[in-house]
Amino acid sequence: MASPTVAANAYASLARLTDPASGLTKSAQEGSSGPNFGDLVKEAVGSLTQAARASDAQSQAMAAGKANIIDVVTAVAETEVAIDTLVSVRDKVVQAYEEIMRMPI
């Protein structure tokens, strides 16, 4: 179950990707095609890795008696949301590829 904090973090990450001021959505008229898709995927995987490491660290701290259960659950939920998001993006990319492959030449 996602908490309001997890949802807020996910929305903030999405907002950073679509924010015109961030430089990620520059138009083609300006001569810039924006960031490389591979770079965006690399950033998403890096974010997932950070969330997983934070979750592991919280779990280890809980096992040692140094962390609160709420912090552990929050870290695990954030990791779950990151994984679900990455899987959804992967599914959409595969679906788009399959659709392109079905197009007549």
VOMI-166584 format. One line per field, with one value per atom (N, C-alpha, C, CB): residue number from 1; residue in one letter; atom name; x, y, z. Coordinates in nm, 4 decimals, decimal comma. Atoms other than C-alpha are relative to their C-alpha. Glycine has a CB too. Layout:
BEGIN
pos = NUM ...
code = A ...
site = CA ...
xx = X ...
yy = Y ...
zz = Z ...
END
This chain:
BEGIN
pos = 1 1 1 1 2 2 2 2 3 3 3 3 4 4 4 4 5 5 5 5 6 6 6 6 7 7 7 7 8 8 8 8 9 9 9 9 10 10 10 10 11 11 11 11 12 12 12 12 13 13 13 13 14 14 14 14 15 15 15 15 16 16 16 16 17 17 17 17 18 18 18 18 19 19 19 19 20 20 20 20 21 21 21 21 22 22 22 22 23 23 23 23 24 24 24 24 25 25 25 25 26 26 26 26 27 27 27 27 28 28 28 28 29 29 29 29 30 30 30 30 31 31 31 31 32 32 32 32 33 33 33 33 34 34 34 34 35 35 35 35 36 36 36 36 37 37 37 37 38 38 38 38 39 39 39 39 40 40 40 40 41 41 41 41 42 42 42 42 43 43 43 43 44 44 44 44 45 45 45 45 46 46 46 46 47 47 47 47 48 48 48 48 49 49 49 49 50 50 50 50 51 51 51 51 52 52 52 52 53 53 53 53 54 54 54 54 55 55 55 55 56 56 56 56 57 57 57 57 58 58 58 58 59 59 59 59 60 60 60 60 61 61 61 61 62 62 62 62 63 63 63 63 64 64 64 64 65 65 65 65 66 66 66 66 67 67 67 67 68 68 68 68 69 69 69 69 70 70 70 70 71 71 71 71 72 72 72 72 73 73 73 73 74 74 74 74 75 75 75 75 76 76 76 76 77 77 77 77 78 78 78 78 79 79 79 79 80 80 80 80 81 81 81 81 82 82 82 82 83 83 83 83 84 84 84 84 85 85 85 85 86 86 86 86 87 87 87 87 88 88 88 88 89 89 89 89 90 90 90 90 91 91 91 91 92 92 92 92 93 93 93 93 94 94 94 94 95 95 95 95 96 96 96 96 97 97 97 97 98 98 98 98 99 99 99 99 100 100 100 100 101 101 101 101 102 102 102 102 103 103 103 103 104 104 104 104 105 105 105 105
code = M M M M A A A A S S S S P P P P T T T T V V V V A A A A A A A A N N N N A A A A Y Y Y Y A A A A S S S S L L L L A A A A R R R R L L L L T T T T D D D D P P P P A A A A S S S S G G G G L L L L T T T T K K K K S S S S A A A A Q Q Q Q E E E E G G G G S S S S S S S S G G G G P P P P N N N N F F F F G G G G D D D D L L L L V V V V K K K K E E E E A A A A V V V V G G G G S S S S L L L L T T T T Q Q Q Q A A A A A A A A R R R R A A A A S S S S D D D D A A A A Q Q Q Q S S S S Q Q Q Q A A A A M M M M A A A A A A A A G G G G K K K K A A A A N N N N I I I I I I I I D D D D V V V V V V V V T T T T A A A A V V V V A A A A E E E E T T T T E E E E V V V V A A A A I I I I D D D D T T T T L L L L V V V V S S S S V V V V R R R R D D D D K K K K V V V V V V V V Q Q Q Q A A A A Y Y Y Y E E E E E E E E I I I I M M M M R R R R M M M M P P P P I I I I
site = N CA C CB N CA C CB N CA C CB N CA C CB N CA C CB N CA C CB N CA C CB N CA C CB N CA C CB N CA C CB N CA C CB N CA C CB N CA C CB N CA C CB N CA C CB N CA C CB N CA C CB N CA C CB N CA C CB N CA C CB N CA C CB N CA C CB N CA C CB N CA C CB N CA C CB N CA C CB N CA C CB N CA C CB N CA C CB N CA C CB N CA C CB N CA C CB N CA C CB N CA C CB N CA C CB N CA C CB N CA C CB N CA C CB N CA C CB N CA C CB N CA C CB N CA C CB N CA C CB N CA C CB N CA C CB N CA C CB N CA C CB N CA C CB N CA C CB N CA C CB N CA C CB N CA C CB N CA C CB N CA C CB N CA C CB N CA C CB N CA C CB N CA C CB N CA C CB N CA C CB N CA C CB N CA C CB N CA C CB N CA C CB N CA C CB N CA C CB N CA C CB N CA C CB N CA C CB N CA C CB N CA C CB N CA C CB N CA C CB N CA C CB N CA C CB N CA C CB N CA C CB N CA C CB N CA C CB N CA C CB N CA C CB N CA C CB N CA C CB N CA C CB N CA C CB N CA C CB N CA C CB N CA C CB N CA C CB N CA C CB N CA C CB N CA C CB N CA C CB N CA C CB N CA C CB N CA C CB N CA C CB N CA C CB N CA C CB N CA C CB N CA C CB N CA C CB N CA C CB N CA C CB N CA C CB
xx = 0,0842 0,0000 0,0889 -0,0959 -0,0789 0,1369 -0,0492 -0,0052 0,0345 0,1463 -0,0027 0,1002 0,0002 0,0878 0,1410 -0,0724 -0,1384 0,4631 0,0575 0,0875 -0,0500 0,5457 -0,0621 -0,0305 0,0681 0,2857 0,0534 -0,1515 -0,0530 0,4153 0,1388 0,0047 -0,1335 0,7706 -0,0082 0,0827 0,0160 0,6544 -0,0469 -0,0992 0,0472 0,4650 0,1093 -0,1216 -0,1090 0,7656 0,1020 0,0691 -0,0928 0,9894 -0,0565 0,0296 0,0646 0,7397 -0,0003 -0,1430 0,0015 0,7151 0,1374 -0,0440 -0,1349 1,0941 0,0240 0,1061 -0,0205 1,0853 -0,0748 -0,0439 0,0814 0,8138 0,0105 -0,1417 -0,0133 0,9196 0,0749 0,0731 -0,0678 1,0009 0,1282 -0,0935 -0,1177 1,2534 0,1178 -0,0322 -0,1088 1,4527 0,0816 -0,0553 -0,0744 1,5564 -0,0270 0,1457 0,0272 1,4169 -0,1045 -0,0448 0,1080 1,1280 0,0187 -0,1334 -0,0245 1,2935 -0,0579 0,1515 0,0602 1,1237 0,1071 -0,0987 -0,0929 1,2859 0,0316 -0,0578 -0,0233 1,2553 0,1269 -0,1197 -0,1160 1,5354 0,1306 -0,0123 -0,1191 1,7756 0,0478 0,1084 -0,0385 1,7919 -0,1086 0,0234 0,0988 1,6256 -0,0257 0,0454 0,0224 1,6389 0,0925 -0,1452 -0,0875 1,7915 -0,0183 -0,0254 0,0023 1,8707 -0,0904 0,1439 0,0875 1,6157 0,0814 -0,0823 -0,0869 1,8998 0,0423 0,1232 -0,0364 2,0025 -0,1155 0,0435 0,1164 1,6482 -0,0186 -0,1254 0,0124 1,6384 0,1097 0,0074 -0,1106 1,9801 -0,0300 0,1306 0,0356 1,8568 -0,1084 -0,0475 0,1077 1,5430 0,0536 -0,1094 -0,0590 1,7451 0,0866 0,0844 -0,0803 1,9845 -0,0867 0,0832 0,0936 1,6905 -0,0554 -0,1144 0,0486 1,5564 0,1064 -0,0420 -0,1096 1,8961 0,0161 0,1311 -0,0093 1,9110 -0,1130 -0,0023 0,1143 1,5634 0,0181 -0,1308 -0,0221 1,6550 0,1083 0,0394 -0,1064 1,9741 -0,0514 0,1204 0,0577 1,7818 -0,0905 -0,0790 0,0878 1,5284 0,0811 -0,0879 -0,0871 1,8037 0,0632 0,1092 -0,0628 1,9748 -0,1001 0,0579 0,1023 1,6493 -0,0333 -0,1266 0,0292 1,5811 0,1101 -0,0176 -0,1123 1,9280 -0,0004 0,1333 0,0066 1,8892 -0,1134 -0,0200 0,1118 1,5549 0,0403 -0,1241 -0,0456 1,7125 0,0965 0,0671 -0,0938 1,9792 -0,0680 0,1154 0,0739 1,7093 0,0236 0,0354 -0,0332 1,8145 -0,0969 0,1381 0,0916 1,5230 -0,1440 0,0197 0,1425 1,1544 -0,0679 -0,0616 0,0695 0,9163 -0,0656 -0,1051 0,0635 0,7453 0,1002 -0,0576 -0,1032 1,0723 0,0290 0,1278 -0,0262 1,1282 -0,1131 0,0159 0,1149 0,7777 -0,0022 -0,1310 -0,0040 0,8116 0,1068 0,0256 -0,1082 1,1451 -0,0365 0,1304 0,0400 1,0080 -0,1100 -0,0480 0,1077 0,6960 0,0543 -0,1041 -0,0611 0,9079 0,0707 0,0989 -0,0662 1,1115 -0,1031 0,0861 0,1058 0,7931 -0,0594 -0,1101 0,0538 0,6571 0,1001 -0,0332 -0,1027 0,9875 0,0048 0,1383 -0,0018 0,9851 -0,1243 0,0094 0,1244 0,6208 0,0049 -0,1196 -0,0115 0,6929 0,0924 0,0510 -0,0951 0,9941 -0,0586 0,1299 0,0629 0,8005 -0,1070 -0,0615 0,1025 0,5149 0,0629 -0,0826 -0,0692 0,7558 0,0538 0,1144 -0,0512 0,9192 -0,1117 0,0679 0,1132 0,5798 -0,0474 -0,1149 0,0418 0,4875 0,1006 -0,0178 -0,1020 0,8187 -0,0126 0,1421 0,0167 0,7702 -0,1261 -0,0060 0,1249 0,4111 0,0178 -0,1117 -0,0248 0,5238 0,0862 0,0678 -0,0854 0,7964 -0,0812 0,1156 0,0823 0,5480 -0,0952 -0,0799 0,0890 0,3099 0,0754 -0,0652 -0,0815 0,5869 0,0317 0,1302 -0,0327 0,6805 -0,1200 0,0524 0,1196 0,3191 -0,0375 -0,1153 0,0318 0,3136 0,0452 0,0658 -0,0435 0,3189 0,1079 -0,1199 -0,1108 0,6231 -0,0430 0,1212
yy = -0,1177 0,0000 0,1243 -0,0003 -0,1212 0,3385 0,1051 0,0539 -0,1059 0,6133 0,1337 0,0041 -0,1318 0,9816 0,0509 0,1003 -0,0433 1,0426 -0,0651 -0,0331 0,0728 0,7746 0,0572 -0,1513 -0,0566 0,9121 0,1395 0,0056 -0,1346 1,2660 -0,0054 0,0777 0,0146 1,1534 -0,0430 -0,1015 0,0445 0,9750 0,1143 -0,1166 -0,1139 1,2832 0,1046 0,0623 -0,0973 1,5041 -0,0450 0,0190 0,0519 1,2785 0,0194 -0,1487 -0,0190 1,2902 0,1473 -0,0542 -0,1438 1,6676 0,0479 0,0789 -0,0385 1,6979 -0,0402 -0,0644 0,0457 1,4976 0,0864 -0,1444 -0,0763 1,7140 0,1501 -0,0405 -0,1427 2,0539 0,0677 0,0241 -0,0684 2,2887 0,0700 0,1008 -0,0708 2,4740 -0,0943 0,0718 0,0947 2,1546 -0,0277 -0,1298 0,0222 2,1420 -0,1350 0,0140 0,1328 1,7937 0,0026 -0,0920 -0,0039 1,9063 0,1125 0,0155 -0,1040 2,1541 -0,0438 0,0301 0,0337 2,1722 -0,0191 0,1087 0,0262 2,0577 0,1281 -0,1054 -0,1263 2,4141 0,0682 0,0935 -0,0653 2,5238 -0,0686 0,0031 0,0686 2,2793 -0,1061 0,0985 0,1009 2,0530 -0,1059 0,0632 0,1073 1,7156 -0,0478 -0,1160 0,0391 1,6894 -0,1132 -0,0412 0,1055 1,4134 -0,1294 -0,0241 0,1305 1,0738 -0,0932 -0,0586 0,0938 0,8019 -0,0930 -0,0814 0,0867 0,5833 0,0665 -0,0392 -0,0731 0,8541 0,0038 0,1422 0,0004 0,8738 -0,1360 0,0376 0,1351 0,4966 -0,0235 -0,1076 0,0150 0,5039 0,0732 0,0527 -0,0770 0,7731 -0,0713 0,1408 0,0720 0,5717 -0,1233 -0,0406 0,1188 0,2569 0,0422 -0,0813 -0,0503 0,4590 0,0391 0,1189 -0,0365 0,5963 -0,1239 0,0845 0,1261 0,2453 -0,0643 -0,0970 0,0574 0,1275 0,0730 0,0052 -0,0778 0,4109 -0,0349 0,1500 0,0345 0,3273 -0,1389 0,0058 0,1359 -0,0405 -0,0009 -0,0948 -0,0066 0,0431 0,0624 0,0807 -0,0630 0,2718 -0,0984 0,1274 0,1008 -0,0038 -0,1067 -0,0647 0,0990 -0,2551 0,0550 -0,0450 -0,0611 -0,0150 0,0130 0,1382 -0,0109 0,0485 -0,1374 0,0655 0,1353 -0,3258 -0,0499 -0,0967 0,0416 -0,3911 0,0764 0,0216 -0,0794 -0,1072 -0,0500 0,1501 0,0543 -0,2531 -0,1306 -0,0219 0,1266 -0,5943 0,0235 -0,0852 -0,0334 -0,4293 0,0766 0,0818 -0,0718 -0,2491 0,1493 -0,0542 -0,1419 0,0961 0,0820 0,0162 -0,0731 0,1872 -0,0235 -0,0421 0,0071 0,2495 -0,0798 0,1424 0,0821 0,0107 0,0857 -0,0872 -0,0890 0,3045 0,0407 0,1257 -0,0355 0,4077 -0,1155 0,0419 0,1183 0,0524 -0,0191 -0,1268 0,0181 0,0241 0,1075 0,0029 -0,1089 0,3633 -0,0247 0,1335 0,0264 0,2693 -0,1149 -0,0323 0,1136 -0,0638 0,0422 -0,1180 -0,0471 0,1066 0,0872 0,0782 -0,0831 0,3631 -0,0860 0,0994 0,0913 0,0821 -0,0719 -0,1019 0,0683 -0,0999 0,0905 -0,0476 -0,0948 0,2117 0,0204 0,1355 -0,0184 0,2607 -0,1207 0,0230 0,1217 -0,1015 -0,0059 -0,1267 0,0015 -0,0806 0,1003 0,0301 -0,1021 0,2399 -0,0461 0,1313 0,0469 0,0910 -0,1138 -0,0450 0,1104 -0,2237 0,0532 -0,1016 -0,0596 -0,0116 0,0655 0,1033 -0,0635 0,1890 -0,1057 0,0901 0,1074 -0,1298 -0,0615 -0,1078 0,0584 -0,2745 0,0905 -0,0272 -0,0946 0,0412 0,0051 0,1397 -0,0009 0,0401 -0,1256 0,0098 0,1253 -0,3256 0,0059 -0,1210 -0,0124 -0,2533 0,0923 0,0535 -0,0920 0,0417 -0,0660 0,1283 0,0706 -0,1702 -0,1007 -0,0710 0,0995 -0,4464 0,0672 -0,0841 -0,0718 -0,1908 0,0506 0,1168 -0,0453 -0,0463 -0,1165 0,0648 0,1156 -0,3932 -0,0495 -0,1117 0,0402 -0,4557 0,0977 -0,0144 -0,0997 -0,1424 -0,0479 0,1347 0,0369 -0,2031 0,0956 0,0000 -0,0814 -0,0775 0,0737 -0,0864
zz = 0,0000 0,0000 0,0000 0,1220 0,0116 -0,0981 0,0984 -0,1430 -0,0936 0,1590 -0,0736 0,1182 0,0643 0,0814 -0,0299 0,0881 0,0224 0,1140 -0,1245 0,1215 0,1164 -0,1420 -0,1270 0,0122 0,1163 -0,3818 -0,0321 0,0243 0,0218 -0,3331 -0,0624 0,1319 0,0591 -0,4104 -0,1461 0,0796 0,1386 -0,7252 -0,0891 -0,0077 0,0777 -0,8418 -0,0174 0,0666 0,0102 -0,7679 -0,1050 0,1373 0,1013 -0,9778 -0,1396 0,0245 0,1291 -1,2624 -0,0393 0,0034 0,0284 -1,2338 -0,0466 0,1246 0,0423 -1,2643 -0,1449 0,0912 0,1370 -1,5870 -0,1011 -0,0137 0,0936 -1,7428 0,0176 0,0132 -0,0262 -1,6069 -0,1149 0,1341 0,1102 -1,8973 0,0442 -0,0632 -0,0488 -1,6816 0,0206 0,1297 -0,0248 -1,6266 -0,1250 0,0543 0,1231 -1,9903 -0,0621 0,0257 0,0534 -2,0454 -0,1100 0,1104 0,0982 -2,2663 -0,1006 0,0699 0,0996 -2,5016 -0,1334 -0,0132 0,1284 -2,8359 -0,1063 -0,0431 0,1096 -3,1564 -0,0766 -0,0949 0,0701 -3,2906 0,0494 0,0175 -0,0577 -3,0605 -0,0405 0,1507 0,0447 -3,2234 0,0974 -0,0234 -0,0978 -2,9203 0,0054 0,1403 -0,0031 -2,9209 0,1414 -0,0862 -0,1391 -2,5418 0,0404 0,0214 -0,0496 -2,3370 -0,0776 0,1473 0,0639 -2,4737 0,0811 -0,0125 -0,0692 -2,3912 0,0895 -0,1010 -0,0803 -2,2685 0,1299 -0,0797 -0,1213 -2,0226 0,0995 -0,0348 -0,0876 -1,8865 0,0665 -0,0784 -0,0564 -1,8408 0,1033 -0,1119 -0,0944 -1,6735 0,1306 -0,0616 -0,1192 -1,4339 0,0813 -0,0397 -0,0687 -1,3533 0,0718 -0,0995 -0,0629 -1,2825 0,1187 -0,1028 -0,1114 -1,0664 0,1180 -0,0442 -0,1060 -0,8715 0,0687 -0,0564 -0,0567 -0,8245 0,0878 -0,1116 -0,0781 -0,7028 0,1327 -0,0794 -0,1241 -0,4489 0,0957 -0,0306 -0,0844 -0,3217 0,0612 -0,0815 -0,0508 -0,2889 0,1084 -0,1154 -0,1020 -0,0990 0,1294 -0,0528 -0,1192 0,1364 0,0730 -0,0381 -0,0593 0,1939 0,0726 -0,1079 -0,0638 0,2676 0,1272 -0,0970 -0,1176 0,5060 0,1145 -0,0356 -0,1034 0,6927 0,0585 -0,0569 -0,0485 0,7145 0,0921 -0,1176 -0,0842 0,8539 0,1320 -0,0734 -0,1233 1,1029 0,0900 -0,0330 -0,0786 1,2107 0,0665 -0,0891 -0,0559 1,2604 0,1161 -0,1085 -0,1064 1,4757 0,1134 -0,0560 -0,1037 1,6747 0,0002 0,1328 0,0065 1,5573 -0,0846 -0,0539 0,0874 1,3284 0,0428 -0,1467 -0,0275 1,3599 -0,1112 0,0123 0,0989 1,1825 -0,1078 0,0682 0,0980 1,0126 -0,1079 0,0698 0,0970 0,8475 -0,0950 0,0718 0,0828 0,7247 -0,1005 0,0881 0,0884 0,5817 -0,1080 0,0804 0,0976 0,4122 -0,1056 0,0701 0,0950 0,2537 -0,0936 0,0746 0,0831 0,1311 -0,0973 0,0881 0,0875 -0,0080 -0,1129 0,0810 0,1040 -0,1947 -0,1038 0,0618 0,0925 -0,3463 -0,0862 0,0768 0,0749 -0,4453 -0,1073 0,0948 0,0975 -0,6164 -0,1142 0,0680 0,1034 -0,8024 -0,0928 0,0642 0,0825 -0,9215 -0,0872 0,0885 0,0774 -1,0290 -0,1146 0,0906 0,1038 -1,2206 -0,1116 0,0596 0,1006 -1,3966 -0,0822 0,0665 0,0723 -1,4880 -0,0952 0,0988 0,0863 -1,6267 -0,1227 0,0783 0,1123 -1,8404 -0,0951 0,0502 0,0849 -1,9649 -0,0829 0,0849 0,0716 -2,0570 -0,1131 0,0962 0,1036 -2,2488 -0,1151 0,0601 0,1052 -2,4375 -0,0854 0,0611 0,0747 -2,5344 -0,0850 0,0962 0,0740 -2,6379 -0,1217 0,0924 0,1112 -2,8532 -0,1072 0,0506 0,0957 -3,0148 -0,0803 0,0726 0,0695 -3,0950 -0,0988 0,1014 0,0883 -3,2444 -0,1243 0,0749 0,1124 -3,4609 -0,0938 0,0506 0,0820 -3,5795 -0,0813 0,0878 0,0731 -3,6887 -0,1107 0,0952 0,1018 -3,9036 -0,1376 0,0339 0,1355 -4,2790 -0,0496 -0,0977 0,0537 -4,4648 -0,1228 -0,0320
END
